């Protein structure tokens, strides 16, 4: 029995079931067995993935990392004789 007739309906179906943790391949095969065209299933699945990704990006807070400047200085090298006779 077909209940989903549009791409929006198929997108909503995939969003609902994918967020609940169901397997996409199983959903795909179930929808094919119910007689839905592959193009509507694929379009709905792809759009649902885009929508889910956008929701997750919007929910995650963006943390600004402070910029750290690294200063490296090489110590002055003293020769062997300078170390022995302690000349500066």
Backbone as numpy.savetxt, mean C-alpha at the origin, in Angstrom:
# Nx Ny Nz CAx CAy CAz Cx Cy Cz
-29.54 -16.66 -9.30 -30.40 -15.48 -9.30 -29.50 -14.25 -9.30
-29.64 -13.42 -10.31 -28.81 -12.24 -10.44 -29.45 -11.08 -9.70
-28.63 -10.43 -8.86 -29.13 -9.29 -8.10 -28.34 -8.02 -8.40
-27.14 -8.16 -8.98 -26.28 -7.01 -9.23 -26.30 -6.75 -10.74
-26.78 -5.56 -11.14 -26.89 -5.27 -12.56 -25.98 -4.15 -13.02
-25.23 -3.53 -12.13 -24.40 -2.41 -12.56 -22.99 -2.55 -12.00
-22.12 -1.74 -12.56 -20.73 -1.73 -12.10 -20.65 -1.22 -10.66
-21.48 -0.24 -10.31 -21.47 0.29 -8.94 -21.90 -0.78 -7.94
-22.88 -1.54 -8.30 -23.34 -2.61 -7.43 -22.28 -3.69 -7.25
-21.59 -4.00 -8.35 -20.53 -5.00 -8.28 -19.37 -4.48 -7.45
-19.05 -3.19 -7.58 -17.98 -2.58 -6.78 -18.33 -2.64 -5.30
-19.56 -2.30 -4.96 -19.99 -2.34 -3.57 -19.94 -3.77 -3.03
-20.32 -4.74 -3.85 -20.28 -6.14 -3.45 -18.85 -6.55 -3.12
-17.91 -6.24 -4.01 -16.51 -6.61 -3.78 -15.93 -5.88 -2.57
-16.23 -4.59 -2.43 -15.71 -3.84 -1.28 -16.17 -4.48 0.03
-17.43 -4.80 0.09 -18.01 -5.38 1.31 -17.36 -6.71 1.65
-17.19 -7.57 0.65 -16.67 -8.91 0.92 -15.15 -8.95 1.06
-14.44 -8.10 0.33 -12.98 -8.08 0.45 -12.54 -7.50 1.79
-13.27 -6.51 2.28 -12.94 -5.93 3.58 -13.21 -6.93 4.71
-14.12 -7.86 4.48 -14.39 -8.91 5.47 -13.39 -10.04 5.40
-12.47 -10.01 4.43 -11.42 -11.00 4.35 -11.72 -12.19 3.46
-12.71 -12.10 2.63 -13.01 -13.22 1.74 -12.04 -13.22 0.55
-11.84 -14.38 -0.01 -10.91 -14.57 -1.10 -11.50 -14.05 -2.41
-10.73 -13.27 -3.16 -11.21 -12.68 -4.40 -11.47 -13.73 -5.47
-10.64 -14.77 -5.52 -10.84 -15.82 -6.52 -12.14 -16.58 -6.29
-12.47 -16.82 -5.04 -13.72 -17.51 -4.74 -14.92 -16.65 -5.11
-14.83 -15.35 -4.80 -15.92 -14.45 -5.17 -16.09 -14.40 -6.68
-14.96 -14.37 -7.39 -14.98 -14.31 -8.85 -15.68 -15.56 -9.42
-15.29 -16.73 -8.91 -15.89 -17.96 -9.44 -17.37 -18.06 -9.10
-17.75 -17.60 -7.92 -19.17 -17.62 -7.54 -19.99 -16.72 -8.47
-19.46 -15.54 -8.73 -20.18 -14.61 -9.60 -20.27 -15.13 -11.03
-19.19 -15.77 -11.51 -19.25 -16.37 -12.85 -20.29 -17.48 -12.92
-20.35 -18.29 -11.88 -21.33 -19.38 -11.85 -22.76 -18.86 -11.79
-22.94 -17.66 -11.25 -24.28 -17.07 -11.20 -24.66 -16.39 -12.50
-23.73 -16.30 -13.46 -24.07 -15.80 -14.78 -23.71 -14.36 -15.05
-22.90 -13.75 -14.20 -22.49 -12.37 -14.43 -21.41 -12.34 -15.51
-21.40 -11.31 -16.35 -20.36 -11.21 -17.37 -19.00 -10.88 -16.76
-17.95 -11.42 -17.39 -16.60 -11.22 -16.88 -16.21 -9.75 -16.85
-16.66 -8.98 -17.82 -16.27 -7.58 -17.88 -16.79 -6.79 -16.67
-18.03 -7.05 -16.27 -18.60 -6.35 -15.11 -17.89 -6.80 -13.83
-17.59 -8.08 -13.73 -16.90 -8.59 -12.55 -15.51 -7.97 -12.45
-14.77 -7.95 -13.55 -13.42 -7.39 -13.54 -13.42 -5.90 -13.25
-14.34 -5.17 -13.87 -14.42 -3.72 -13.62 -14.77 -3.43 -12.17
-15.72 -4.17 -11.63 -16.12 -3.97 -10.24 -15.00 -4.31 -9.28
-14.28 -5.38 -9.56 -13.16 -5.80 -8.70 -12.05 -4.75 -8.72
-11.67 -4.30 -9.91 -10.60 -3.30 -10.01 -10.98 -1.99 -9.32
-12.22 -1.55 -9.50 -12.66 -0.32 -8.86 -12.73 -0.48 -7.35
-13.13 -1.65 -6.89 -13.18 -1.91 -5.44 -11.78 -1.85 -4.83
-10.79 -2.42 -5.52 -9.42 -2.35 -5.02 -8.93 -0.91 -4.92
-9.26 -0.11 -5.92 -8.87 1.31 -5.90 -9.53 2.02 -4.73
-10.82 1.78 -4.52 -11.54 2.42 -3.42 -11.01 2.00 -2.06
-10.72 0.72 -1.90 -10.19 0.23 -0.62 -8.82 0.85 -0.35
-7.98 0.93 -1.37 -6.65 1.52 -1.21 -6.76 3.00 -0.83
-7.68 3.72 -1.45 -7.86 5.14 -1.12 -8.37 5.32 0.31
-9.26 4.44 0.77 -9.75 4.53 2.14 -8.63 4.30 3.14
-7.78 3.31 2.86 -6.67 3.01 3.77 -5.68 4.15 3.81
-5.41 4.78 2.66 -4.49 5.92 2.63 -5.06 7.11 3.39
-6.37 7.30 3.32 -7.00 8.40 4.02 -7.02 8.16 5.53
-7.12 6.90 5.94 -7.19 6.58 7.36 -5.84 6.65 8.05
-4.78 6.35 7.34 -3.46 6.34 7.97 -2.96 7.77 8.12
-2.61 8.16 9.33 -2.11 9.53 9.53 -0.70 9.67 8.96
-0.47 10.81 8.35 0.84 11.07 7.79 1.72 11.67 8.87
2.84 11.04 9.11 3.78 11.48 10.13 4.93 12.18 9.44
5.17 13.41 9.86 6.28 14.14 9.28 7.54 13.81 10.07
8.53 13.39 9.35 9.79 13.08 10.00 10.69 14.31 9.97
11.29 14.64 11.10 12.16 15.81 11.12 13.43 15.53 10.31
13.91 16.56 9.68 15.13 16.41 8.91 16.33 16.47 9.84
17.20 15.54 9.69 18.39 15.47 10.53 19.60 15.73 9.65
20.40 16.67 10.09 21.61 16.98 9.34 22.78 16.26 10.00
23.46 15.48 9.24 24.59 14.73 9.75 25.88 15.44 9.36
26.65 15.80 10.38 27.91 16.49 10.14 29.03 15.51 10.49
29.87 15.29 9.54 30.99 14.39 9.78 32.28 15.19 9.67
33.09 15.06 10.69 34.39 15.72 10.68 35.45 14.65 10.87
36.46 14.75 10.07 37.55 13.79 10.22 38.56 14.38 11.19
38.99 13.61 12.15 39.97 14.13 13.10 41.31 14.39 12.40
42.03 15.33 12.97 43.32 15.69 12.38 44.28 14.53 12.61
44.90 14.11 11.56 45.83 12.98 11.67 47.21 13.51 12.00
47.80 12.91 12.98 49.16 13.28 13.38 50.12 12.21 12.89
51.24 12.66 12.50 52.24 11.70 12.03 52.84 10.96 13.23
53.59 9.96 12.91 54.22 9.14 13.95 55.11 9.97 14.86
55.91 10.87 14.28 56.84 11.67 15.07 56.11 12.73 15.89
55.01 13.25 15.38 54.23 14.22 16.16 53.62 13.56 17.39
53.21 12.32 17.26 52.65 11.62 18.41 53.73 11.29 19.45
54.91 10.97 18.98 55.99 10.64 19.92 56.48 11.87 20.66
56.71 12.95 19.92 57.27 14.15 20.53 56.19 15.12 20.98
54.92 14.79 20.79 53.77 15.56 21.22 53.81 16.99 20.74
54.03 17.14 19.48 53.98 18.46 18.87 52.54 18.70 18.40
52.07 19.86 18.61 50.70 20.18 18.20 50.66 20.76 16.83
